[in-house]
Amino acid sequence: MRIGLVGYGHGGRFFHAPLISSLPAATFVGVVTRAAERRQLLAAEHPGVPAFDSIGQLVEAGVDVLVISTPLKGRPALVLDAIEHEVAVVSDKPFAADAQQAQTLITMAERQGVQLSVYQNRRWDSDFLTVRKLIETGALGQVTRFESRIERYSPQSVNNGSGGGFLRDLGSHLVDQALLLFGPVTRVYAELDYLEKGQPFDNGFFMSLTHANGVISHLGGSCLQNTPGPRFRVTGTQGCYSVDGLDGQEASTLAGLTPKSEGDRWGVEEHRRWGWFEQGEVRERVPSERGCWNQFYLQLQTALQSGGPLPVDARDALATTRVLDAARLSFERHQVVALSPFESHGIKSE
């Protein structure tokens, strides 16, 4: 499989290029980036991978799929450009600024017969895979409350509009995970945090989602939290699972490591980072599943070569975007927003 990357900023450099370059039986064809500094970084970090000025030039070099990893504001136009070149497309998240824009991208891909996927890499986080296993095996009993948050202290991220604000950016991960676990949402309530009145982008959020099956999801994110809460706390009739910290794959890529360089060590969490199962006075460690962001590209490879399902269906991202739209509306109106199950039906518990 021949893969081209559009954008070599933070996302393209750390969340895509290390995985693409590690993929067996694949060629990292090149990167569309015009900035001289980023071209120098590309040459140093991926020797022999050329830089291109445009999607058209990269397509002419021969690609099976284009990965679009650029700031949200201009990304949909680049996704449409790639679709018009009739090659498969992976869009970074958040998928779109709103549901109408997301639907337009999906409609155009379907008209052109182009396969379109969305990069929701945190479906393959170690801690999330552990949560899925505990739920699927019935270890927690019937889940009643799902709490999920990504909080950190990063003042430099305030007013960073590359992802459209924290609700759109981090929220797309958290909503995607909640829908994957518990299915459609019928009610949304949200609060957004701004450092100053009139600031264009939020720096934190809280969402309460009521799923059609009765589970309540509390989701939150912040870049100004000095004391982060648990990454997950999942409450069921037979016990509770909680885990602190963030999956280690992000730190690994930022440190220059890749699935190829680390081999069997990639995605493995040391025991001190494992979560806890608690029920009454019982408290015991739960070994973490191995994280595997590279599974996204492995599944993409299988889908394009053998006709299997895409790793993330674009309609899943549409369902997530509708929930995020409802969250923003809830904040603006100071009220709970109702959704029909159809509006967030794209993701089902597996």
C-alpha positions as CSV (number, residue, x, y, z in Angstrom):
1,M,0.0,0.0,0.0
2,R,1.3,3.4,-1.0
3,I,0.5,6.1,1.5
4,G,0.8,9.9,1.2
5,L,0.5,12.4,4.1
6,V,-0.8,15.9,3.8
7,G,0.6,18.1,6.6
8,Y,3.7,17.8,8.8
9,G,2.7,19.8,11.8
10,H,2.3,18.3,15.3
11,G,-0.3,15.7,14.1
12,G,1.3,14.6,10.9
13,R,4.8,14.5,12.4
14,F,4.0,12.6,15.6
15,F,0.6,10.8,15.2
16,H,0.8,9.7,11.6
17,A,4.3,9.6,10.1
18,P,5.7,7.2,12.8
19,L,2.9,4.7,12.2
20,I,3.0,5.0,8.4
21,S,6.8,4.4,8.4
22,S,6.4,1.4,10.6
23,L,3.7,-0.3,8.5
24,P,4.8,-3.6,6.9
25,A,4.3,-4.0,3.2
26,A,3.7,-0.3,2.7
27,T,5.5,2.6,1.2
28,F,5.6,6.1,2.7
29,V,5.4,8.0,-0.6
30,G,5.7,11.6,0.5
31,V,4.4,14.5,2.4
32,V,2.6,17.7,1.2
33,T,4.2,20.5,3.1
34,R,5.6,23.8,1.8
35,A,7.2,25.2,5.0
36,A,11.0,25.1,4.8
37,E,11.4,24.2,8.5
38,R,9.0,21.3,8.2
39,R,10.7,20.0,5.0
40,Q,14.0,20.0,7.0
41,L,12.4,18.0,9.8
42,L,10.9,15.6,7.3
43,A,14.3,15.0,5.7
44,A,16.0,14.5,9.0
45,E,13.3,12.2,10.5
46,H,12.3,10.2,7.4
47,P,15.3,10.3,5.0
48,G,14.3,9.6,1.4
49,V,10.6,10.5,1.9
50,P,10.1,13.5,-0.4
51,A,8.1,16.7,0.2
52,F,5.5,17.9,-2.3
53,D,3.8,21.2,-2.9
54,S,0.3,19.9,-3.6
55,I,-2.0,17.0,-3.4
56,G,-2.0,16.8,-7.2
57,Q,1.8,16.3,-7.2
58,L,1.6,13.6,-4.5
59,V,-1.2,11.7,-6.4
60,E,0.9,11.8,-9.5
61,A,3.7,10.1,-7.6
62,G,1.3,7.2,-7.1
63,V,-0.7,6.7,-3.9
64,D,-3.5,4.4,-2.7
65,V,-4.5,6.5,0.2
66,L,-4.0,10.1,1.3
67,V,-3.9,11.0,5.0
68,I,-5.0,14.6,5.7
69,S,-3.5,16.0,9.0
70,T,-3.8,19.8,8.9
71,P,-5.7,22.4,11.1
72,L,-9.4,21.9,11.1
73,K,-10.2,25.3,9.4
74,G,-8.7,24.2,6.0
75,R,-8.9,20.4,6.4
76,P,-12.4,19.8,4.8
77,A,-11.3,21.5,1.5
78,L,-8.2,19.3,1.4
79,V,-10.4,16.2,2.1
80,L,-12.6,17.2,-0.9
81,D,-9.5,17.8,-3.0
82,A,-8.3,14.3,-2.2
83,I,-11.8,12.8,-2.9
84,E,-11.8,14.5,-6.3
85,H,-8.5,12.7,-7.1
86,E,-10.4,9.5,-6.5
87,V,-8.0,8.0,-3.9
88,A,-9.0,6.6,-0.5
89,V,-8.8,9.3,2.2
90,V,-8.1,9.3,6.0
91,S,-9.2,12.6,7.7
92,D,-7.7,13.5,11.0
93,K,-10.0,14.3,13.8
94,P,-12.1,16.3,14.5
95,F,-13.7,15.2,11.3
96,A,-15.6,18.5,10.6
97,A,-16.6,21.8,12.1
98,D,-20.2,20.7,12.3
99,A,-22.6,17.9,11.2
100,Q,-23.6,19.6,7.9
101,Q,-19.9,19.8,6.9
102,A,-19.4,16.2,7.9
103,Q,-22.4,15.1,5.9
104,T,-21.1,17.0,2.8
105,L,-17.8,15.1,2.9
106,I,-19.4,11.8,3.3
107,T,-21.8,12.5,0.4
108,M,-19.0,13.5,-1.9
109,A,-17.0,10.4,-1.0
110,E,-19.9,8.2,-1.8
111,R,-20.6,9.9,-5.1
112,Q,-17.0,9.4,-6.2
113,G,-16.8,5.9,-4.9
114,V,-14.0,6.9,-2.5
115,Q,-13.4,5.1,0.8
116,L,-13.3,7.6,3.6
117,S,-12.1,6.9,7.2
118,V,-11.4,9.1,10.2
119,Y,-8.3,8.8,12.4
120,Q,-9.7,8.0,15.9
121,N,-6.5,6.5,17.2
122,R,-7.6,6.5,20.8
123,R,-9.9,3.5,20.1
124,W,-6.6,1.6,20.5
125,D,-5.4,3.2,23.7
126,S,-4.3,0.7,26.3
127,D,-6.7,2.0,29.0
128,F,-9.7,2.1,26.6
129,L,-9.0,-1.4,25.4
130,T,-8.9,-2.5,29.1
131,V,-12.3,-0.8,29.7
132,R,-13.8,-2.6,26.7
133,K,-12.5,-5.9,27.9
134,L,-13.9,-5.5,31.4
135,I,-17.3,-4.5,30.1
136,E,-17.4,-7.3,27.5
137,T,-16.5,-9.9,30.0
138,G,-19.1,-8.7,32.5
139,A,-16.5,-8.0,35.2
140,L,-18.2,-4.8,36.2
141,G,-21.8,-6.1,35.9
142,Q,-24.2,-3.6,34.4
143,V,-22.5,-0.3,33.8
144,T,-24.4,2.7,35.1
145,R,-21.9,5.6,35.0
146,F,-19.0,6.1,32.6
147,E,-16.5,8.9,33.4
148,S,-13.8,9.8,30.9
149,R,-11.5,12.8,30.9
150,I,-8.3,14.1,29.4
151,E,-6.9,16.9,31.6
152,R,-3.5,18.5,31.7
153,Y,-1.8,21.7,32.5
154,S,-0.6,23.2,29.2
155,P,-1.1,27.0,29.2
156,Q,0.5,27.2,25.7
157,S,-2.6,25.3,24.4
158,V,-5.0,28.1,25.4
159,N,-6.7,29.6,22.4
160,N,-5.1,27.0,20.0
161,G,-7.6,26.8,17.2
162,S,-6.0,24.0,15.2
163,G,-8.6,21.6,16.4
164,G,-11.4,24.1,16.7
165,G,-11.2,24.3,20.5
166,F,-11.0,21.6,23.1
167,L,-14.6,20.5,22.8
168,R,-14.1,19.7,19.1
169,D,-10.6,18.4,19.4
170,L,-10.4,16.2,22.6
171,G,-14.2,15.9,22.7
172,S,-14.2,14.0,19.5
173,H,-12.1,11.3,21.1
174,L,-14.2,11.1,24.2
175,V,-17.5,11.1,22.5
176,D,-16.4,8.5,19.9
177,Q,-15.3,6.2,22.8
178,A,-18.6,6.7,24.7
179,L,-20.7,5.9,21.6
180,L,-18.6,2.9,20.8
181,L,-19.1,1.5,24.3
182,F,-22.8,2.4,24.9
183,G,-24.4,3.3,21.7
184,P,-26.7,6.2,20.7
185,V,-27.3,9.3,22.9
186,T,-30.7,10.9,23.5
187,R,-29.8,13.9,25.8
188,V,-26.8,16.2,25.9
189,Y,-25.8,18.8,28.5
190,A,-22.5,20.7,28.3
191,E,-20.4,23.4,29.9
192,L,-17.5,25.1,28.2
193,D,-14.6,27.0,29.8
194,Y,-13.0,30.2,28.4
195,L,-10.0,32.0,29.9
196,E,-11.5,35.3,28.9
197,K,-14.9,36.5,27.7
198,G,-14.9,36.7,23.9
199,Q,-12.1,34.2,23.5
200,P,-12.7,32.3,20.2
201,F,-11.8,28.8,21.4
202,D,-12.7,27.0,24.6
203,N,-9.9,25.5,26.7
204,G,-12.0,23.0,28.6
205,F,-15.4,21.3,28.7
206,F,-17.8,19.1,30.6
207,M,-20.4,17.0,28.9
208,S,-23.2,14.7,30.3
209,L,-24.6,12.3,27.8
210,T,-27.6,10.1,28.4
211,H,-27.4,7.0,26.2
212,A,-30.5,5.3,24.9
213,N,-29.6,2.2,27.0
214,G,-29.7,4.2,30.2
215,V,-25.9,4.6,30.8
216,I,-24.8,8.1,31.8
217,S,-21.4,9.3,30.4
218,H,-19.6,12.2,32.0
219,L,-16.9,13.5,29.7
220,G,-14.4,16.3,30.4
221,G,-11.2,17.9,29.0
222,S,-9.0,20.8,30.0
223,C,-5.6,22.3,29.3
224,L,-5.5,24.3,32.5
225,Q,-6.1,21.6,35.1
226,N,-3.3,21.3,37.7
227,T,-4.7,18.2,39.3
228,P,-6.1,15.8,36.6
229,G,-8.9,13.4,37.6
230,P,-8.8,9.7,36.6
231,R,-8.6,9.0,32.9
232,F,-11.5,6.6,33.3
233,R,-13.8,5.7,36.1
234,V,-16.4,3.1,35.1
235,T,-19.1,2.2,37.7
236,G,-21.1,-1.0,37.4
237,T,-23.3,-3.1,39.6
238,Q,-20.4,-5.5,40.4
239,G,-17.6,-3.0,40.9
240,C,-15.7,0.0,39.6
241,Y,-12.6,0.3,37.5
242,S,-10.5,3.4,37.5
243,V,-7.1,4.3,36.0
244,D,-5.0,7.5,36.1
245,G,-2.7,9.0,33.5
246,L,-2.8,8.9,29.8
247,D,-2.0,6.0,27.4
248,G,1.8,6.0,26.9
249,Q,1.8,5.8,23.1
250,E,1.6,9.6,22.7
251,A,4.7,10.0,24.9
252,S,6.5,7.4,22.9
253,T,5.9,9.1,19.6
254,L,6.9,12.5,21.0
255,A,10.2,10.8,22.2
256,G,10.9,9.6,18.6
257,L,9.9,6.0,19.2
258,T,7.8,3.9,16.7
259,P,6.1,0.5,16.6
260,K,9.0,-0.5,14.3
261,S,11.7,0.6,16.7
262,E,10.0,-0.8,19.8
263,G,8.6,-4.1,18.4
264,D,6.9,-6.1,21.2
265,R,7.5,-3.3,23.7
266,W,5.3,-0.8,21.8
267,G,2.1,0.0,23.7
268,V,2.9,-2.0,26.9
269,E,2.1,-0.2,30.1
270,E,4.3,-0.9,33.2
271,H,2.4,-2.4,36.2
272,R,2.7,0.9,38.1
273,R,0.4,2.5,35.5
274,W,-2.2,-0.2,35.6
275,G,-5.7,0.6,36.9
276,W,-7.7,-0.7,39.8
277,F,-10.9,-2.8,40.3
278,E,-12.7,-2.0,43.5
279,Q,-15.8,-3.4,45.2
280,G,-16.3,-2.6,48.8
281,E,-13.1,-3.5,50.6
282,V,-11.7,-5.4,47.7
283,R,-9.1,-3.5,45.7
284,E,-6.9,-5.1,43.1
285,R,-4.7,-4.2,40.1
286,V,-6.0,-4.8,36.6
287,P,-3.3,-5.6,34.0
288,S,-3.6,-3.1,31.1
289,E,-4.2,-4.3,27.6
290,R,-1.5,-3.5,25.2
291,G,-2.0,-0.3,23.3
292,C,-1.9,-0.5,19.5
293,W,-2.4,2.7,17.5
294,N,-0.8,0.9,14.6
295,Q,-3.9,-1.2,14.3
296,F,-5.6,1.7,12.6
297,Y,-3.3,1.5,9.7
298,L,-3.1,-2.3,9.7
299,Q,-6.9,-2.5,9.4
300,L,-6.9,0.3,6.8
301,Q,-4.4,-1.8,4.8
302,T,-6.6,-4.9,5.0
303,A,-9.8,-2.9,4.1
304,L,-8.2,-1.3,1.0
305,Q,-6.5,-4.5,-0.2
306,S,-9.1,-7.1,0.7
307,G,-12.4,-5.2,0.9
308,G,-12.8,-5.5,4.7
309,P,-14.4,-2.8,6.9
310,L,-12.6,0.5,7.4
311,P,-11.0,0.9,10.9
312,V,-13.3,3.9,11.5
313,D,-16.4,4.5,9.4
314,A,-17.0,8.1,8.5
315,R,-20.6,7.8,9.7
316,D,-19.3,7.1,13.1
317,A,-17.5,10.5,13.0
318,L,-20.8,12.0,11.8
319,A,-22.6,10.7,14.8
320,T,-19.8,12.1,17.1
321,T,-20.1,15.5,15.3
322,R,-23.8,15.6,15.9
323,V,-23.3,15.0,19.7
324,L,-20.6,17.8,19.7
325,D,-23.0,20.1,17.9
326,A,-25.6,19.4,20.5
327,A,-23.1,20.1,23.3
328,R,-22.3,23.5,21.9
329,L,-26.0,24.3,21.5
330,S,-26.5,23.2,25.1
331,F,-23.9,25.6,26.3
332,E,-25.2,28.4,24.3
333,R,-28.8,27.9,25.5
334,H,-28.0,26.8,29.0
335,Q,-30.3,23.8,28.7
336,V,-30.3,20.1,27.9
337,V,-30.5,19.2,24.2
338,A,-32.5,16.2,23.0
339,L,-31.3,14.0,20.2
340,S,-33.1,11.2,18.5
341,P,-31.2,7.9,18.7
342,F,-30.9,8.1,14.9
343,E,-28.7,11.2,15.1
344,S,-26.0,9.3,17.1
345,H,-26.7,5.9,15.8
346,G,-23.6,5.5,13.7
347,I,-21.6,3.9,16.5
348,K,-22.7,0.7,18.1
349,S,-21.3,-1.2,21.1
350,E,-19.3,-4.2,19.8
